[in-house]
Amino acid sequence: MNNVRMLTPPPMAKSLSTTDIDDSIIGKNTSRVHFQTTSLSNMGRAFTHPLIQDCNMPPEIRMEAVYLAMVSCERYKKNYKKIAKDLHVRLMKKFGGEWNIIVGENFGLQIAYDPKSLLYMFCGIDIAICIWKSL
C-alpha cells in the first residue's frame, strides 16, 4: 500500500490590502500597506526557518535583514522589545537611515514606507517581524 501524504506549505497571514496612495499627500514613490498577523503556533505548524510573507527590498538587503532578524530572535527569544531594539541598531549601522521594526505575535498595522524597504516575516513559530524604512 502506498502511504503518500501531500504536504502543504505553512499558512501565512494574509495581506489585507496593498495600495499606492496619492503622491500629493506624502510624496512621490511612496506606498501604503496594511497587514493583520495571525500567530502560526495556533495553527499547529512548526518551522525553524524564516518565513517571508511580503518583501520588496533588494535581495542583498533582504538577505542581511533576514539574517539579522534570525540572530536577534535566537539571542532574545520572546523578549520582543529587545529583539526590535537590537535589530534597529544593527540595521542602522549596516544600512543607515531610520528603520522601523515591529515584533510581536498578533498585531495589525497600516504604514506608509520608503519604496523597496519593506520586509514582513515570521521567525520560528509565532514571532512576526515587520521592518521598513521611514520616508
C-alpha positions in Angstrom: 0.0 0.0 0.0 1.3 3.4 -0.9 1.0 5.8 2.1 1.9 9.1 0.3 0.7 12.2 2.0 0.6 15.6 0.3 2.4 18.3 2.2 1.1 21.8 2.2 3.2 24.9 2.9 2.6 26.6 6.3 -0.3 29.1 6.2 0.6 32.7 6.0 -1.0 35.8 7.4 -2.9 37.5 4.6 -2.0 40.9 3.4 -5.4 42.7 3.6 -4.6 45.4 1.2 -1.7 47.0 -0.6 -2.3 50.2 -2.4 -0.5 53.1 -3.9 -1.5 56.4 -2.2 -1.9 59.8 -3.7 1.5 61.3 -4.4 0.4 64.7 -3.3 -0.3 63.5 0.3 3.1 62.1 1.2 5.4 62.4 -1.8 6.4 60.6 -4.9 7.2 56.9 -4.9 5.6 56.0 -1.6 3.5 53.0 -0.7 1.0 52.1 1.9 0.4 48.6 3.2 -2.0 47.0 5.7 -1.3 43.7 7.5 -3.1 41.6 10.1 -0.9 38.9 11.7 -2.0 35.5 12.8 0.1 33.5 15.2 1.2 30.4 13.4 1.5 28.5 16.7 -2.3 28.5 16.9 -2.4 26.7 13.5 -0.4 23.7 14.7 2.6 24.3 12.4 6.2 24.4 13.4 9.2 25.6 11.5 12.7 26.8 12.2 13.5 28.7 9.0 12.3 32.3 8.4 9.0 32.6 6.5 8.9 35.7 4.4 5.3 37.0 4.0 6.0 40.1 1.9 9.2 41.8 0.8 10.1 44.4 -1.8 13.7 45.0 -0.6 16.6 44.4 -2.9 17.9 40.9 -2.5 21.2 41.8 -0.8 19.4 44.0 1.9 16.7 41.3 2.3 19.2 38.5 3.0 21.1 40.6 5.5 17.8 41.8 7.2 16.5 38.2 7.5 19.8 37.0 8.9 19.9 39.9 11.5 16.3 39.2 12.5 17.0 35.5 13.0 20.1 36.3 15.1 18.1 38.7 17.2 15.3 36.2 17.7 17.7 33.5 18.8 19.5 35.8 21.1 16.5 37.3 22.9 13.9 34.5 22.5 10.5 36.0 23.5 11.7 39.5 24.6 10.1 41.4 21.7 11.4 44.8 22.8 15.0 43.7 22.9 14.6 41.9 19.5 13.2 45.1 18.0 15.9 47.4 19.5 18.8 45.1 18.6 17.5 44.8 15.0 17.0 48.5 14.8 20.6 49.3 15.9 22.1 46.7 13.6 20.1 47.9 10.5 21.0 51.5 11.2 24.7 50.6 11.5 24.7 48.4 8.4 22.5 50.4 6.0 22.0 53.9 7.6 18.7 55.7 7.6 15.8 55.4 10.0 14.4 51.8 10.2 11.2 50.9 12.0 10.7 47.4 13.5 7.6 45.9 15.0 7.9 42.5 16.7 5.1 40.5 18.2 2.6 37.7 17.9 -0.7 39.3 16.9 -0.8 42.8 15.5 -2.2 44.9 12.7 -0.6 47.9 11.1 -1.1 50.3 8.3 2.1 52.1 7.2 3.5 54.5 4.6 7.0 53.5 3.8 10.0 54.2 1.6 9.7 52.1 -1.6 11.9 49.0 -1.7 12.3 48.9 2.1 9.6 46.6 3.4 10.1 43.2 4.9 7.3 41.3 6.7 8.4 37.8 8.0 8.0 35.2 10.7 10.8 33.9 12.9 10.1 30.5 14.4 6.6 29.6 15.2 4.9 32.7 16.4 7.2 35.8 16.1 6.1 38.2 13.4 8.5 40.9 12.4 7.8 43.9 10.1 10.7 46.0 9.0 10.5 49.2 6.9 12.5 52.3 6.3 10.9 55.7 7.2 10.1 58.2 4.5 
